[in-house]
Amino acid sequence: MKILIRFLTIGIIFLGFITLAGCQKQERTWANSKADKVRVISPQAYEKITSPLVVTGEARGTWYFEASFPLRLIDSNGNELAITPAQAQAEWMTEEFVPFAATLEFTTNAENGTLVLEKDNPSGLPEHADELRIPVIFK
């Protein structure tokens, strides 16, 4: 009976470690659900970032207005640390992907935050709004 209890205890502990490891891995799982509209080359999700942060990628021309779209960096408390336009690096009057670049300068004591790429929406209409949120870690 003692052997059975010991075996069950070890099994439960083992399953607990597997479950915990799975949860930790799941926290770091991120997929770009907007990859058909906007793709970020740098930084990647959960990357450790510092200021100045250079952001590069590509977005469909429909994501831009007048060759730019807003890029924001917010901390885990929702404080906006920086905002700047991401600038098209090629002709943006297309439905194809167009490269972009931007540099954000910021200071923070927070451990993590979110990089937000907003589809430019000069109409202000909610049905035209869209964004991509990328989790980041501050060094």
Backbone as JSON Lines, residues from 0, in Angstrom:
{"i":0,"aa":"M","n":[0.82,-1.19,0.0],"ca":[0.0,0.0,0.0],"c":[0.87,1.26,0.0]}
{"i":1,"aa":"K","n":[1.96,1.28,0.78],"ca":[2.87,2.43,0.81],"c":[3.49,2.65,-0.55]}
{"i":2,"aa":"I","n":[3.83,1.57,-1.23],"ca":[4.44,1.69,-2.56],"c":[3.43,2.29,-3.53]}
{"i":3,"aa":"L","n":[2.18,1.88,-3.46],"ca":[1.14,2.41,-4.33],"c":[0.93,3.91,-4.08]}
{"i":4,"aa":"I","n":[0.88,4.3,-2.83],"ca":[0.71,5.72,-2.47],"c":[1.9,6.53,-2.97]}
{"i":5,"aa":"R","n":[3.11,5.99,-2.77],"ca":[4.32,6.68,-3.21],"c":[4.31,6.82,-4.75]}
{"i":6,"aa":"F","n":[3.92,5.76,-5.44],"ca":[3.85,5.78,-6.9],"c":[2.84,6.82,-7.39]}
{"i":7,"aa":"L","n":[1.66,6.85,-6.76],"ca":[0.64,7.83,-7.13],"c":[1.1,9.26,-6.85]}
{"i":8,"aa":"T","n":[1.77,9.46,-5.72],"ca":[2.28,10.79,-5.37],"c":[3.29,11.26,-6.4]}
{"i":9,"aa":"I","n":[4.22,10.4,-6.77],"ca":[5.22,10.75,-7.78],"c":[4.54,11.04,-9.11]}
{"i":10,"aa":"G","n":[3.55,10.24,-9.47],"ca":[2.81,10.46,-10.71],"c":[2.09,11.79,-10.73]}
{"i":11,"aa":"I","n":[1.47,12.15,-9.63],"ca":[0.76,13.43,-9.54],"c":[1.74,14.59,-9.63]}
{"i":12,"aa":"I","n":[2.87,14.49,-8.95],"ca":[3.89,15.54,-9.02],"c":[4.4,15.68,-10.46]}
{"i":13,"aa":"F","n":[4.66,14.55,-11.1],"ca":[5.14,14.55,-12.48],"c":[4.13,15.22,-13.41]}
{"i":14,"aa":"L","n":[2.86,14.87,-13.26],"ca":[1.82,15.49,-14.08],"c":[1.72,17.0,-13.81]}
{"i":15,"aa":"G","n":[1.93,17.38,-12.58],"ca":[1.92,18.8,-12.22],"c":[3.03,19.55,-12.93]}
{"i":16,"aa":"F","n":[4.23,18.97,-12.98],"ca":[5.34,19.61,-13.69],"c":[5.06,19.72,-15.18]}
{"i":17,"aa":"I","n":[4.49,18.67,-15.76],"ca":[4.16,18.7,-17.19],"c":[3.12,19.78,-17.46]}
{"i":18,"aa":"T","n":[2.11,19.86,-16.63],"ca":[1.07,20.87,-16.79],"c":[1.65,22.27,-16.65]}
{"i":19,"aa":"L","n":[2.5,22.47,-15.64],"ca":[3.13,23.77,-15.42],"c":[4.0,24.15,-16.6]}
{"i":20,"aa":"A","n":[4.79,23.22,-17.11],"ca":[5.64,23.49,-18.27],"c":[4.78,23.85,-19.48]}
{"i":21,"aa":"G","n":[3.68,23.17,-19.65],"ca":[2.78,23.47,-20.76],"c":[2.18,24.85,-20.64]}
{"i":22,"aa":"C","n":[1.82,25.27,-19.44],"ca":[1.26,26.61,-19.23],"c":[2.29,27.68,-19.52]}
{"i":23,"aa":"Q","n":[3.54,27.46,-19.08],"ca":[4.57,28.44,-19.34],"c":[4.83,28.56,-20.83]}
{"i":24,"aa":"K","n":[4.84,27.45,-21.53],"ca":[5.05,27.47,-22.96],"c":[3.89,28.18,-23.65]}
{"i":25,"aa":"Q","n":[2.69,27.97,-23.17],"ca":[1.51,28.57,-23.76],"c":[1.53,30.09,-23.62]}
{"i":26,"aa":"E","n":[2.07,30.61,-22.51],"ca":[2.15,32.04,-22.3],"c":[3.0,32.71,-23.38]}
{"i":27,"aa":"R","n":[3.99,32.01,-23.89],"ca":[4.9,32.56,-24.88],"c":[4.47,32.26,-26.31]}
{"i":28,"aa":"T","n":[3.34,31.64,-26.48],"ca":[2.84,31.34,-27.81],"c":[2.1,32.55,-28.34]}
{"i":29,"aa":"W","n":[2.49,32.99,-29.53],"ca":[1.84,34.12,-30.16],"c":[1.86,33.9,-31.66]}
{"i":30,"aa":"A","n":[0.75,34.11,-32.28],"ca":[0.67,33.97,-33.73],"c":[0.08,35.24,-34.31]}
{"i":31,"aa":"N","n":[0.62,35.67,-35.41],"ca":[0.14,36.86,-36.08],"c":[-1.15,36.54,-36.83]}
{"i":32,"aa":"S","n":[-2.26,36.9,-36.25],"ca":[-3.56,36.64,-36.88],"c":[-3.84,37.6,-38.03]}
{"i":33,"aa":"K","n":[-2.98,38.59,-38.21],"ca":[-3.16,39.59,-39.28],"c":[-2.08,39.45,-40.35]}
{"i":34,"aa":"A","n":[-1.43,38.29,-40.43],"ca":[-0.31,38.09,-41.36],"c":[-0.7,38.34,-42.81]}
{"i":35,"aa":"D","n":[-1.97,38.27,-43.13],"ca":[-2.41,38.56,-44.49],"c":[-2.49,40.07,-44.75]}
{"i":36,"aa":"K","n":[-2.3,40.89,-43.68],"ca":[-2.4,42.34,-43.81],"c":[-1.12,43.06,-43.42]}
{"i":37,"aa":"V","n":[-0.48,42.6,-42.34],"ca":[0.72,43.27,-41.83],"c":[1.64,42.23,-41.19]}
{"i":38,"aa":"R","n":[2.94,42.36,-41.47],"ca":[3.94,41.43,-40.94],"c":[5.1,42.23,-40.35]}
{"i":39,"aa":"V","n":[5.53,41.85,-39.16],"ca":[6.64,42.54,-38.52],"c":[7.87,41.64,-38.6]}
{"i":40,"aa":"I","n":[8.96,42.21,-39.09],"ca":[10.23,41.5,-39.14],"c":[10.95,41.65,-37.8]}
{"i":41,"aa":"S","n":[10.95,42.88,-37.29],"ca":[11.61,43.16,-36.02],"c":[10.86,44.27,-35.3]}
{"i":42,"aa":"P","n":[10.59,44.09,-34.02],"ca":[10.95,42.98,-33.14],"c":[9.95,41.83,-33.26]}
{"i":43,"aa":"Q","n":[10.37,40.67,-32.88],"ca":[9.5,39.5,-32.83],"c":[8.75,39.48,-31.5]}
{"i":44,"aa":"A","n":[7.67,38.72,-31.43],"ca":[6.9,38.61,-30.18],"c":[7.79,38.1,-29.06]}
{"i":45,"aa":"Y","n":[7.65,38.7,-27.9],"ca":[8.38,38.37,-26.67],"c":[9.87,38.66,-26.76]}
{"i":46,"aa":"E","n":[10.28,39.43,-27.74],"ca":[11.68,39.81,-27.85],"c":[11.99,40.85,-26.79]}
{"i":47,"aa":"K","n":[13.21,40.81,-26.25],"ca":[13.66,41.83,-25.3],"c":[14.1,43.04,-26.11]}
{"i":48,"aa":"I","n":[13.5,44.19,-25.78],"ca":[13.76,45.4,-26.56],"c":[14.35,46.5,-25.68]}
{"i":49,"aa":"T","n":[15.05,47.43,-26.33],"ca":[15.6,48.61,-25.68],"c":[15.31,49.82,-26.56]}
{"i":50,"aa":"S","n":[15.52,50.99,-25.99],"ca":[15.35,52.22,-26.74],"c":[16.7,52.67,-27.29]}
{"i":51,"aa":"P","n":[16.76,53.14,-28.5],"ca":[15.69,53.28,-29.47],"c":[15.34,51.93,-30.11]}
{"i":52,"aa":"L","n":[14.06,51.73,-30.34],"ca":[13.56,50.5,-30.94],"c":[13.28,50.75,-32.42]}
{"i":53,"aa":"V","n":[13.96,50.0,-33.27],"ca":[13.71,50.08,-34.71],"c":[12.71,48.98,-35.07]}
{"i":54,"aa":"V","n":[11.61,49.39,-35.67],"ca":[10.55,48.46,-36.07],"c":[10.55,48.39,-37.59]}
{"i":55,"aa":"T","n":[10.61,47.17,-38.11],"ca":[10.57,46.97,-39.56],"c":[9.58,45.87,-39.9]}
{"i":56,"aa":"G","n":[9.07,45.93,-41.1],"ca":[8.14,44.91,-41.56],"c":[7.54,45.3,-42.88]}
{"i":57,"aa":"E","n":[6.37,44.75,-43.16],"ca":[5.66,45.08,-44.38],"c":[4.17,45.01,-44.12]}
{"i":58,"aa":"A","n":[3.45,45.89,-44.78],"ca":[1.99,45.94,-44.65],"c":[1.39,46.18,-46.02]}
{"i":59,"aa":"R","n":[0.2,45.7,-46.2],"ca":[-0.5,45.96,-47.46],"c":[-0.74,47.46,-47.58]}
{"i":60,"aa":"G","n":[-0.75,47.94,-48.81],"ca":[-0.96,49.37,-49.05],"c":[-2.23,49.9,-48.41]}
{"i":61,"aa":"T","n":[-3.23,49.03,-48.25],"ca":[-4.49,49.45,-47.63],"c":[-4.36,49.74,-46.14]}
{"i":62,"aa":"W","n":[-3.24,49.36,-45.53],"ca":[-2.99,49.61,-44.11],"c":[-2.52,51.05,-43.9]}
{"i":63,"aa":"Y","n":[-1.98,51.67,-44.96],"ca":[-1.41,53.02,-44.9],"c":[-2.44,54.07,-45.29]}
{"i":64,"aa":"F","n":[-2.14,55.31,-44.88],"ca":[-2.8,56.49,-45.44],"c":[-1.71,57.54,-45.55]}
{"i":65,"aa":"E","n":[-1.57,58.1,-46.74],"ca":[-0.49,59.07,-47.0],"c":[0.88,58.49,-46.61]}
{"i":66,"aa":"A","n":[1.08,57.22,-46.93],"ca":[2.36,56.53,-46.78],"c":[2.78,56.25,-45.33]}
{"i":67,"aa":"S","n":[1.84,56.28,-44.39],"ca":[2.21,55.97,-43.0],"c":[1.02,55.38,-42.24]}
{"i":68,"aa":"F","n":[1.33,54.82,-41.09],"ca":[0.29,54.37,-40.16],"c":[0.85,54.49,-38.74]}
{"i":69,"aa":"P","n":[-0.01,54.65,-37.75],"ca":[0.46,54.84,-36.36],"c":[1.07,53.58,-35.75]}
{"i":70,"aa":"L","n":[2.14,53.79,-35.01],"ca":[2.82,52.74,-34.27],"c":[2.94,53.23,-32.84]}
{"i":71,"aa":"R","n":[2.43,52.43,-31.87],"ca":[2.48,52.83,-30.46],"c":[3.15,51.76,-29.63]}
{"i":72,"aa":"L","n":[3.8,52.17,-28.57],"ca":[4.38,51.25,-27.6],"c":[3.73,51.57,-26.26]}
{"i":73,"aa":"I","n":[3.1,50.55,-25.65],"ca":[2.47,50.74,-24.35],"c":[3.05,49.74,-23.36]}
{"i":74,"aa":"D","n":[3.07,50.12,-22.09],"ca":[3.57,49.19,-21.07],"c":[2.43,48.32,-20.55]}
{"i":75,"aa":"S","n":[2.76,47.41,-19.65],"ca":[1.77,46.46,-19.13],"c":[0.66,47.13,-18.31]}
{"i":76,"aa":"N","n":[0.85,48.39,-17.94],"ca":[-0.18,49.14,-17.21],"c":[-1.04,49.99,-18.14]}
{"i":77,"aa":"G","n":[-0.78,49.9,-19.44],"ca":[-1.56,50.67,-20.4],"c":[-1.03,52.07,-20.66]}
{"i":78,"aa":"N","n":[0.13,52.41,-20.08],"ca":[0.72,53.73,-20.31],"c":[1.38,53.78,-21.68]}
{"i":79,"aa":"E","n":[1.07,54.81,-22.44],"ca":[1.69,54.97,-23.75],"c":[3.11,55.5,-23.56]}
{"i":80,"aa":"L","n":[4.08,54.74,-24.02],"ca":[5.49,55.11,-23.86],"c":[6.0,55.9,-25.06]}
{"i":81,"aa":"A","n":[5.49,55.59,-26.25],"ca":[5.93,56.27,-27.46],"c":[4.89,56.06,-28.56]}
{"i":82,"aa":"I","n":[4.84,57.03,-29.47],"ca":[4.01,56.91,-30.66],"c":[4.75,57.59,-31.81]}
{"i":83,"aa":"T","n":[4.72,56.96,-32.96],"ca":[5.37,57.52,-34.15],"c":[4.73,56.9,-35.38]}
{"i":84,"aa":"P","n":[4.82,57.57,-36.5],"ca":[4.29,56.94,-37.71],"c":[5.3,55.95,-38.3]}
{"i":85,"aa":"A","n":[4.81,54.81,-38.72],"ca":[5.62,53.87,-39.49],"c":[5.54,54.36,-40.93]}
{"i":86,"aa":"Q","n":[6.68,54.57,-41.57],"ca":[6.73,55.14,-42.91],"c":[6.92,54.07,-43.96]}
{"i":87,"aa":"A","n":[6.13,54.17,-45.02],"ca":[6.29,53.28,-46.17],"c":[7.66,53.52,-46.78]}
{"i":88,"aa":"Q","n":[8.33,52.44,-47.19],"ca":[9.65,52.54,-47.8],"c":[9.58,52.36,-49.32]}
{"i":89,"aa":"A","n":[8.38,52.28,-49.86],"ca":[8.16,52.14,-51.3],"c":[6.77,52.68,-51.61]}
{"i":90,"aa":"E","n":[6.39,52.6,-52.86],"ca":[5.07,53.08,-53.28],"c":[3.97,52.36,-52.49]}
{"i":91,"aa":"W","n":[3.14,53.12,-51.82],"ca":[2.12,52.54,-50.93],"c":[0.73,52.46,-51.58]}
{"i":92,"aa":"M","n":[0.56,53.04,-52.74],"ca":[-0.74,53.06,-53.42],"c":[-0.95,51.73,-54.17]}
{"i":93,"aa":"T","n":[-1.06,50.66,-53.4],"ca":[-1.19,49.32,-53.94],"c":[-1.92,48.47,-52.91]}
{"i":94,"aa":"E","n":[-2.36,47.31,-53.31],"ca":[-2.93,46.35,-52.36],"c":[-1.89,45.31,-51.97]}
{"i":95,"aa":"E","n":[-0.7,45.4,-52.55],"ca":[0.39,44.47,-52.25],"c":[1.09,44.9,-50.96]}
{"i":96,"aa":"F","n":[2.02,44.05,-50.48],"ca":[2.81,44.39,-49.3],"c":[3.84,45.47,-49.64]}
{"i":97,"aa":"V","n":[3.97,46.42,-48.72],"ca":[4.91,47.53,-48.85],"c":[5.77,47.56,-47.59]}
{"i":98,"aa":"P","n":[7.11,47.59,-47.72],"ca":[7.95,47.64,-46.52],"c":[7.75,48.94,-45.74]}
{"i":99,"aa":"F","n":[7.93,48.84,-44.41],"ca":[7.86,50.03,-43.55],"c":[8.99,50.0,-42.54]}
{"i":100,"aa":"A","n":[9.24,51.17,-41.96],"ca":[10.25,51.29,-40.9],"c":[9.84,52.43,-39.98]}
{"i":101,"aa":"A","n":[10.24,52.3,-38.72],"ca":[9.98,53.34,-37.73],"c":[10.95,53.16,-36.57]}
{"i":102,"aa":"T","n":[11.19,54.24,-35.85],"ca":[12.04,54.18,-34.66],"c":[11.28,54.8,-33.5]}
{"i":103,"aa":"L","n":[11.21,54.06,-32.4],"ca":[10.54,54.53,-31.19],"c":[11.59,54.73,-30.09]}
{"i":104,"aa":"E","n":[11.56,55.9,-29.45],"ca":[12.41,56.15,-28.29],"c":[11.52,56.19,-27.07]}
{"i":105,"aa":"F","n":[11.95,55.51,-26.0],"ca":[11.11,55.4,-24.82],"c":[11.96,55.15,-23.57]}
{"i":106,"aa":"T","n":[11.34,55.39,-22.42],"ca":[11.91,55.01,-21.13],"c":[10.78,54.35,-20.33]}
{"i":107,"aa":"T","n":[11.15,53.35,-19.56],"ca":[10.14,52.66,-18.73],"c":[10.83,51.86,-17.64]}
{"i":108,"aa":"N","n":[10.09,51.62,-16.58],"ca":[10.52,50.71,-15.53],"c":[9.73,49.41,-15.58]}
{"i":109,"aa":"A","n":[8.77,49.35,-16.51],"ca":[7.93,48.16,-16.65],"c":[8.76,46.99,-17.19]}
{"i":110,"aa":"E","n":[8.28,45.79,-16.94],"ca":[8.98,44.59,-17.41],"c":[8.56,44.19,-18.82]}
{"i":111,"aa":"N","n":[7.3,44.48,-19.17],"ca":[6.83,44.09,-20.5],"c":[5.79,45.08,-21.01]}
{"i":112,"aa":"G","n":[5.45,44.91,-22.26],"ca":[4.48,45.81,-22.88],"c":[3.99,45.25,-24.19]}
{"i":113,"aa":"T","n":[3.45,46.15,-25.0],"ca":[2.85,45.75,-26.28],"c":[3.18,46.79,-27.34]}
{"i":114,"aa":"L","n":[3.62,46.3,-28.47],"ca":[3.81,47.13,-29.64],"c":[2.51,47.05,-30.45]}
{"i":115,"aa":"V","n":[1.93,48.2,-30.75],"ca":[0.64,48.24,-31.43],"c":[0.81,48.91,-32.8]}
{"i":116,"aa":"L","n":[0.49,48.17,-33.84],"ca":[0.49,48.69,-35.2],"c":[-0.96,48.92,-35.57]}
{"i":117,"aa":"E","n":[-1.33,50.16,-35.81],"ca":[-2.72,50.5,-36.11],"c":[-2.88,50.78,-37.6]}
{"i":118,"aa":"K","n":[-3.9,50.19,-38.19],"ca":[-4.24,50.53,-39.56],"c":[-4.65,52.0,-39.54]}
{"i":119,"aa":"D","n":[-4.08,52.79,-40.44],"ca":[-4.47,54.19,-40.48],"c":[-5.92,54.28,-40.9]}
{"i":120,"aa":"N","n":[-6.68,55.06,-40.15],"ca":[-8.13,55.14,-40.35],"c":[-8.57,56.6,-40.31]}
{"i":121,"aa":"P","n":[-8.3,57.35,-41.39],"ca":[-8.65,58.77,-41.36],"c":[-10.15,59.04,-41.24]}
{"i":122,"aa":"S","n":[-10.97,58.07,-41.6],"ca":[-12.42,58.27,-41.49],"c":[-12.88,58.24,-40.03]}
{"i":123,"aa":"G","n":[-12.13,57.54,-39.18],"ca":[-12.53,57.39,-37.79],"c":[-13.66,56.39,-37.59]}
{"i":124,"aa":"L","n":[-14.12,55.77,-38.65],"ca":[-15.21,54.81,-38.55],"c":[-14.7,53.49,-37.98]}
{"i":125,"aa":"P","n":[-15.38,52.94,-36.97],"ca":[-14.91,51.71,-36.34],"c":[-14.81,50.52,-37.29]}
{"i":126,"aa":"E","n":[-15.64,50.49,-38.32],"ca":[-15.59,49.35,-39.24],"c":[-14.33,49.36,-40.11]}
{"i":127,"aa":"H","n":[-13.6,50.48,-40.12],"ca":[-12.34,50.56,-40.87],"c":[-11.12,50.43,-39.95]}
{"i":128,"aa":"A","n":[-11.34,50.31,-38.66],"ca":[-10.24,50.21,-37.7],"c":[-9.69,48.78,-37.67]}
{"i":129,"aa":"D","n":[-8.39,48.68,-37.46],"ca":[-7.74,47.38,-37.3],"c":[-6.4,47.62,-36.62]}
{"i":130,"aa":"E","n":[-5.88,46.6,-35.97],"ca":[-4.58,46.73,-35.32],"c":[-3.96,45.37,-35.13]}
{"i":131,"aa":"L","n":[-2.64,45.38,-34.98],"ca":[-1.88,44.2,-34.63],"c":[-1.14,44.51,-33.34]}
{"i":132,"aa":"R","n":[-1.29,43.62,-32.34],"ca":[-0.62,43.81,-31.05],"c":[0.43,42.73,-30.87]}
{"i":133,"aa":"I","n":[1.65,43.17,-30.56],"ca":[2.78,42.26,-30.4],"c":[3.34,42.41,-28.99]}
{"i":134,"aa":"P","n":[3.33,41.33,-28.2],"ca":[3.9,41.42,-26.85],"c":[5.42,41.54,-26.91]}
{"i":135,"aa":"V","n":[5.97,42.42,-26.06],"ca":[7.42,42.62,-25.99],"c":[7.86,42.64,-24.53]}
{"i":136,"aa":"I","n":[9.15,42.44,-24.33],"ca":[9.75,42.45,-22.99],"c":[10.78,43.57,-22.98]}
{"i":137,"aa":"F","n":[10.78,44.39,-21.93],"ca":[11.75,45.47,-21.81],"c":[13.0,44.96,-21.09]}
{"i":138,"aa":"K","n":[14.18,45.31,-21.64],"ca":[15.44,44.91,-20.99],"c":[15.69,45.76,-19.78]}
